[in-house]
């Protein structure tokens, strides 16, 4: 992950080197060579994804690409704040490594779960979660797009919700391979621990506005950004509302920066008419530059 970008961009190489130094570990080697089982540990996955995302952004920025407004899905809110000039990269990569550790430790392995429910409304999913909550925590975690909602909580409750969703006519209802039940109340202990880490970070006012996960609201100050990062750990990601807010503000070009194109797929299901680009390697960075410069 990120090796092609590292090979093609001096700015990206600098970001990887800064990550290795800040974390006092060979994160670059883990991204490029694995082993895969280590990279999948959320304490490693989170700083790895952040680093690749900021490396891609740095390559774009060097060529004169700067955002008018930013947003990030869950972990992506950190890289969005780095791009907005609010959060120092070293602070961000250190904080998200801690974020991963705290999330993993908050719920013993095997006790939490997440599931994707496809083809059901928010109201139906909420009803399913209420019924399944008799067996434990079960609540919406990612409100991603029309008909795509991820739920999280105790494994027994989530497994029950999957059954209920299928009975209610879901197109698909599947358990996800995740290391922790993100964005639900089981993560409150992690949220409390992370708050102390975020308070150690310098979080300044933003050079461009950001739409937050927790409220789908536009923020511009460091104080607002700090609060949003603290609150997002145990609360759902309101991604559909966030994208709608950007559309309402007149945004017509979206660039997904970092590994993968999952967010572009979600945006496409909300509004197919907008321009959608991604930047994760040399070729895709060049495509963005060709489209926007």
C-alpha positions as CSV (number, residue, x, y, z in Angstrom):
1,X,0.0,0.0,0.0
2,X,1.4,3.3,-1.1
3,X,4.7,2.0,-2.6
4,X,4.0,3.3,-6.1
5,X,3.3,6.7,-4.7
6,X,6.5,6.6,-2.6
7,X,8.5,5.7,-5.7
8,X,7.1,8.5,-7.9
9,X,6.8,11.5,-5.5
10,X,9.6,13.1,-3.4
11,X,6.8,14.8,-1.4
12,X,5.2,11.4,-0.6
13,X,8.5,9.9,0.4
14,X,9.0,12.8,2.9
15,X,5.6,12.0,4.4
16,X,6.4,8.3,4.9
17,X,9.8,9.3,6.5
18,X,8.0,11.7,8.9
19,X,5.6,8.9,9.9
20,X,8.4,6.4,10.5
21,X,10.2,9.0,12.7
22,X,7.0,10.2,14.6
23,X,6.0,6.6,15.4
24,X,9.6,5.3,15.9
25,X,8.7,2.3,13.7
26,X,9.1,1.2,10.1
27,X,5.6,2.0,9.1
28,X,6.8,2.4,5.5
29,X,8.1,-1.1,5.4
30,X,4.9,-2.4,6.9
31,X,2.8,-0.6,4.2
32,X,5.0,-1.8,1.3
33,X,5.9,-5.4,2.4
34,X,3.5,-6.4,5.2
35,X,3.0,-8.9,6.7
36,X,-0.6,-8.5,5.9
37,X,-1.8,-9.8,9.3
38,X,0.2,-7.1,11.0
39,X,-1.1,-4.4,8.7
40,X,-4.7,-5.5,9.4
41,X,-4.3,-4.7,13.1
42,X,-6.2,-1.4,13.6
43,X,-3.3,0.2,15.5
44,X,-1.3,-0.2,12.4
45,X,-4.0,0.1,9.8
46,X,-5.1,3.6,11.0
47,X,-1.6,5.3,10.8
48,X,-0.9,3.4,7.5
49,X,-4.1,4.7,5.8
50,X,-3.5,8.2,7.2
51,X,0.1,8.2,5.9
52,X,-0.8,7.1,2.4
53,X,-3.6,9.6,2.3
54,X,-1.4,12.6,3.4
55,X,1.3,11.4,1.1
56,X,-1.1,11.5,-1.9
57,X,-2.4,14.9,-0.8
58,X,1.2,16.2,-0.5
59,X,1.9,15.1,-4.1
60,X,-1.2,17.0,-5.2
61,X,-0.4,20.1,-3.1
62,X,3.1,20.3,-4.6
63,X,1.5,20.7,-8.0
64,X,-0.9,23.4,-6.8
65,X,-4.0,21.5,-5.9
66,X,-5.6,22.7,-2.7
67,X,-9.2,21.9,-1.5
68,X,-12.0,24.5,-1.1
69,X,-13.7,22.3,1.5
70,X,-12.8,18.9,3.0
71,X,-14.5,15.9,4.7
72,X,-13.3,12.5,5.8
73,X,-15.0,9.3,6.7
74,X,-14.2,8.2,10.3
75,X,-10.3,8.0,10.3
76,X,-10.4,10.1,7.2
77,X,-11.4,13.2,9.2
78,X,-7.8,13.3,10.5
79,X,-6.3,13.4,7.0
80,X,-8.9,16.0,6.1
81,X,-7.8,18.2,9.0
82,X,-4.2,17.8,7.9
83,X,-5.1,18.9,4.4
84,X,-7.0,21.8,5.9
85,X,-3.9,22.9,7.8
86,X,-5.5,22.4,11.2
87,X,-3.7,19.4,12.4
88,X,0.1,18.7,12.3
89,X,0.8,15.4,10.5
90,X,3.1,14.1,13.2
91,X,0.4,14.8,15.8
92,X,-2.2,13.2,13.6
93,X,-0.3,10.0,12.9
94,X,0.6,9.6,16.6
95,X,-3.0,10.2,17.6
96,X,-4.5,7.7,15.2
97,X,-2.1,5.0,16.3
98,X,-3.3,5.5,19.8
99,X,-6.9,5.7,18.5
100,X,-6.5,2.2,17.0
101,X,-5.0,0.8,20.2
102,X,-7.7,2.3,22.3
103,X,-10.5,1.0,20.0
104,X,-9.0,-2.5,20.0
105,X,-8.7,-2.6,23.8
106,X,-12.2,-1.2,24.5
107,X,-13.9,-4.5,23.5
108,X,-12.4,-7.9,24.0
109,X,-11.6,-9.8,20.8
110,X,-14.7,-11.7,19.5
111,X,-17.2,-9.8,21.7
112,X,-18.0,-7.0,19.2
113,X,-19.1,-7.0,15.6
114,X,-20.3,-4.9,12.7
115,X,-22.6,-5.7,9.8
116,X,-23.6,-4.0,6.5
117,X,-27.3,-3.8,5.8
118,X,-28.1,-3.0,2.2
119,X,-31.4,-1.9,0.8
120,X,-33.2,-0.7,3.9
121,X,-34.2,2.7,5.2
122,X,-32.8,4.3,8.3
123,X,-36.1,3.9,10.0
124,X,-36.2,0.2,9.3
125,X,-32.6,-0.3,10.5
126,X,-33.4,1.7,13.7
127,X,-36.3,-0.6,14.4
128,X,-34.1,-3.7,13.8
129,X,-31.5,-2.3,16.1
130,X,-34.0,-1.7,18.8
131,X,-35.3,-5.2,18.7
132,X,-31.8,-6.8,18.5
133,X,-30.7,-4.6,21.4
134,X,-32.4,-7.0,23.8
135,X,-29.2,-9.0,23.3
136,X,-26.7,-6.2,23.8
137,X,-25.6,-3.0,22.1
138,X,-26.8,-2.6,18.5
139,X,-26.9,0.7,16.7
140,X,-26.2,2.4,13.4
141,X,-22.5,3.1,13.0
142,X,-22.1,4.4,9.4
143,X,-25.0,6.1,7.6
144,X,-23.1,5.8,4.3
145,X,-25.6,6.3,1.5
146,X,-29.2,5.6,0.5
147,X,-29.7,2.0,1.4
148,X,-26.3,1.3,2.8
149,X,-26.0,1.4,6.6
150,X,-23.4,-0.3,8.8
151,X,-24.4,-1.3,12.4
152,X,-22.1,-2.1,15.3
153,X,-22.3,-3.5,18.8
154,X,-22.1,-6.7,20.8
155,X,-21.7,-9.8,18.5
156,X,-24.8,-11.6,19.6
157,X,-27.0,-8.5,19.0
158,X,-25.4,-7.8,15.6
159,X,-25.9,-11.4,14.5
160,X,-29.5,-11.2,15.6
161,X,-29.9,-7.9,13.6
162,X,-28.6,-9.6,10.5
163,X,-31.3,-12.2,10.8
164,X,-33.9,-9.6,11.4
165,X,-32.7,-7.6,8.4
166,X,-33.0,-10.5,6.1
167,X,-36.5,-11.3,7.3
168,X,-37.4,-7.6,6.7
169,X,-36.3,-7.9,3.1
170,X,-32.8,-6.5,3.0
171,X,-31.0,-7.0,-0.3
172,X,-27.9,-8.0,1.7
173,X,-27.1,-8.3,5.4
174,X,-23.5,-9.4,6.1
175,X,-21.1,-9.4,9.0
176,X,-18.0,-7.5,8.3
177,X,-14.4,-8.5,9.0
178,X,-13.4,-5.9,11.5
179,X,-11.2,-5.8,14.6
180,X,-13.6,-3.8,16.7
181,X,-17.2,-2.5,16.7
182,X,-16.5,1.1,15.7
183,X,-18.8,4.1,16.2
184,X,-21.0,2.6,18.9
185,X,-21.4,3.1,22.6
186,X,-19.0,0.2,23.4
187,X,-16.3,2.6,22.3
188,X,-16.9,5.2,25.0
189,X,-13.9,4.1,27.0
190,X,-11.7,4.5,23.9
191,X,-13.3,7.9,23.3
192,X,-12.4,9.0,26.8
193,X,-8.8,7.8,26.4
194,X,-8.4,9.4,23.0
195,X,-9.7,12.8,24.3
196,X,-6.5,13.1,26.4
197,X,-4.4,12.4,23.4
198,X,-6.2,14.9,21.2
199,X,-5.7,17.5,23.9
200,X,-2.0,17.0,23.5
201,X,-2.2,17.9,19.8
202,X,-2.0,21.4,18.4
203,X,-5.3,21.9,16.5
204,X,-5.5,25.2,14.7
205,X,-8.1,27.0,12.7
206,X,-8.8,25.6,9.3
207,X,-7.6,27.1,6.0
208,X,-10.7,25.7,4.4
209,X,-14.0,24.5,6.0
210,X,-14.6,20.9,7.0
211,X,-17.9,19.0,7.2
212,X,-17.9,16.9,10.4
213,X,-18.8,13.2,10.7
214,X,-20.8,13.6,13.9
215,X,-23.1,16.5,12.9
216,X,-22.6,16.9,9.1
217,X,-21.9,20.5,10.0
218,X,-19.4,22.9,8.6
219,X,-16.6,23.9,11.0
220,X,-13.7,26.4,10.6
221,X,-12.1,26.6,14.0
222,X,-9.5,24.5,15.8
223,X,-11.8,24.3,18.9
224,X,-14.6,22.9,16.8
225,X,-12.2,20.4,15.1
226,X,-10.9,19.2,18.4
227,X,-14.4,18.6,19.8
228,X,-15.5,16.8,16.6
229,X,-12.5,14.4,16.7
230,X,-13.3,13.5,20.4
231,X,-17.0,12.9,19.7
232,X,-16.7,10.8,16.6
233,X,-15.3,7.6,18.2
234,X,-18.5,6.3,19.8
235,X,-21.0,8.1,17.5
236,X,-22.2,7.2,14.0
237,X,-20.6,8.6,10.8
238,X,-23.2,10.6,9.0
239,X,-21.6,10.3,5.6
240,X,-24.7,10.6,3.5
241,X,-25.7,13.8,5.3
242,X,-22.1,15.1,5.0
243,X,-22.0,14.6,1.2
244,X,-25.5,16.2,0.9
245,X,-24.2,19.2,2.9
246,X,-21.3,19.5,0.4
247,X,-23.7,19.3,-2.5
248,X,-25.9,21.9,-0.9
249,X,-22.8,24.1,-0.6
250,X,-22.3,23.9,-4.3
251,X,-19.5,21.3,-4.4
252,X,-19.4,19.6,-7.8
253,X,-16.0,18.0,-7.9
254,X,-14.9,15.3,-5.4
255,X,-11.4,13.9,-5.1
256,X,-11.0,10.9,-2.9
257,X,-7.4,11.0,-1.5
258,X,-5.9,7.8,-0.2
259,X,-6.1,4.1,-0.8
260,X,-9.2,2.8,-2.6
261,X,-12.3,4.3,-4.1
262,X,-15.0,3.2,-1.6
263,X,-16.1,6.8,-0.9
264,X,-16.5,7.6,-4.6
265,X,-18.9,4.7,-4.8
266,X,-20.9,6.0,-1.9
267,X,-21.0,9.5,-3.5
268,X,-22.1,8.0,-6.8
269,X,-25.1,6.5,-5.1
270,X,-26.0,9.9,-3.7
271,X,-25.4,12.0,-6.9
272,X,-24.2,10.6,-10.1
273,X,-23.9,14.0,-11.8
274,X,-20.8,15.2,-10.0
275,X,-17.2,14.9,-11.1
276,X,-15.4,12.1,-9.1
277,X,-11.6,11.6,-9.1
278,X,-9.3,9.6,-6.9
279,X,-5.6,10.0,-5.9
280,X,-3.7,7.0,-4.5
281,X,-0.8,6.4,-6.8
282,X,1.3,8.0,-9.6
283,X,-1.3,7.4,-12.4
284,X,-4.3,8.6,-10.4
285,X,-2.4,11.7,-9.2
286,X,-1.6,12.5,-12.8
287,X,-5.3,12.1,-13.7
288,X,-6.3,14.5,-11.0
289,X,-3.7,17.1,-12.2
290,X,-4.9,16.7,-15.8
291,X,-8.5,17.2,-14.8
292,X,-8.1,20.1,-12.4
293,X,-5.1,22.2,-13.7
